[in-house]
Amino acid sequence: MSNYAIIENGKVVNAVVSDADFAAENGWVELTSGGIGWDYINGVFVDNRPVAVQPGPVPAPTREELLAEVRALLARIEALA
């Protein structure tokens, strides 16, 4: 028993455990690396999955932005009175 990739349109869509004869009957390819979501190109498993981009740091607010927030909060407080 080995791991086999079920490939559709050049993409690994599932992985299964099977014996070699049953896998060959179904056209499955022995999974030598990678897994679901990988591409199968010219007999090679290739990881072409998109890489998640990490967001950069959020810049600190400027003095003017903070003052605007304070003024808005003061206006809301005065409206309560």
N, C-alpha and C positions, 0 to 999 in steps of 0.2 A: 504494500500500500504506500502510495506517495501522494503528494499534493499536485493537483492539476488546475490549470487556468481554463475557464470557459471564456472564449474570446468572441466578441461580436464587433464587426467593423474595425478591427485592429485595436480594440480596447478590452482589457480584462474586466469582465462584468461580474464574475463570481469565481470563487476558488472552492474546490472540493477535494476530498480524500477518496481515492479510487485505486483499483488495481489497473495495471497497464493495459490489459486486454479491453476492459470496459471503457477506459479512457480513450483508447484508439478508436473503438467503435463509434464514439460520440464526437470525435474530432477535437478532444481536449489536448492541451499541451502541458507537458510537465512543467510545473512552476519552480524554476530554478532561482528566481529572485523576484522581489516586488510583490505586488498583490493587486487587489481590486482598485481600479482607477488608473493603473499603469497602461501604457501602450505596448503593443507587440508589433515590432517593426523588423522585417527581414530576419525573423527567428530570434530576435533579442528583445528582452523586456526592458523598456525605457520609462523612466519616471518623468513624464511631461505634465504632471499635475501643477496647477498654478500655485505659486508660493505666496503665502499670506504676507501682506505688507504690514509691518508694525507702524502704528502712528507715531509721529515724532512728539516731543514734549510740547505741552500747551504753554504758550508764552504767558508770562505774568501780566496782569492787567496794568495799564498805564495809570499814572496819577489822575489824569483827566477822567478816565473810565471809572475809577473808584469814587471820585468826587461826584460824578453823575449818578452813580448808584446810591450814594449817601443822600443826595438831594431828593431822589425819587422816594427813598424810604422815609425821609423827613416829611415829604408831602403826604404820603400815605398815613403817617402817624398824625399829622395835623388834621387830616380829613376825619379821623376817628373821634376827635374832641368835640 
